[in-house]
Amino acid sequence: MVLCVDVEALVEGVVVVVVVVVVVVVVEVVVVVVVVVVVVVVVEVVAAAVFVEIEVGEGVDGGGRGGGRGVVVVIAV
């Protein structure tokens, strides 16, 4: 019994499998990076559009008894 192996076809098959695996991994990494970038951009846009400003100052509560010191929270949209 003689076993004949086509080494060239075997190498071509292995190369094709390796290329497919590399392409799939690269595509998955690109998709993850794109999703992360989109999430970061959306969070930045929301943070820029809606921000909370806290001011502590004199007389902001009407200046009644107790020294007239208070906190103003401004939410801008």
C-alpha positions in Angstrom: 0.0 0.0 0.0 1.4 3.3 -1.0 0.1 6.5 0.6 0.3 9.5 -1.6 0.0 13.0 -0.1 -0.3 16.1 -2.2 1.8 18.4 0.0 1.1 21.4 -2.1 -2.7 21.0 -1.7 -2.3 20.4 2.0 -0.2 23.6 2.4 -2.8 25.6 0.3 -5.6 24.3 2.6 -3.7 25.3 5.7 -2.9 28.7 4.3 -6.6 29.3 3.5 -7.7 28.3 6.9 -5.1 30.6 8.6 -6.1 33.5 6.4 -9.8 33.0 7.2 -9.1 32.8 10.9 -7.0 36.0 10.8 -9.7 37.9 8.8 -12.4 36.8 11.2 -10.3 37.9 14.2 -9.4 41.3 12.6 -13.1 41.9 11.8 -14.2 41.2 15.3 -11.5 43.5 16.8 -12.5 46.3 14.4 -16.2 45.8 15.3 -15.4 46.0 19.0 -13.2 49.2 18.5 -16.0 50.8 16.5 -18.6 50.0 19.2 -16.3 51.4 21.9 -15.7 54.6 19.9 -19.4 55.1 19.3 -20.2 54.6 23.0 -17.5 57.1 24.0 -18.7 59.7 21.5 -22.3 59.4 22.6 -21.3 59.7 26.2 -19.2 62.8 25.4 -22.1 64.4 23.5 -24.6 63.7 26.2 -22.1 65.1 28.8 -21.6 68.2 26.8 -25.3 68.7 26.2 -26.4 68.2 29.8 -24.2 69.4 32.5 -24.6 70.2 36.1 -23.1 73.4 37.6 -23.0 73.8 41.3 -22.4 77.2 42.7 -21.9 78.0 46.4 -22.2 81.7 47.3 -23.5 84.4 49.5 -27.2 85.3 49.5 -28.4 82.6 47.1 -31.1 81.4 49.5 -32.8 84.8 49.8 -30.7 86.2 52.6 -32.9 85.2 55.5 -31.8 84.2 59.0 -28.8 81.9 59.1 -26.2 83.8 57.2 -27.7 83.7 53.7 -25.3 81.0 52.4 -26.6 78.3 50.1 -26.1 76.1 47.1 -27.6 76.7 43.6 -27.7 73.7 41.2 -28.2 74.7 37.6 -28.9 71.9 35.0 -28.5 73.2 31.5 -29.8 71.4 28.5 
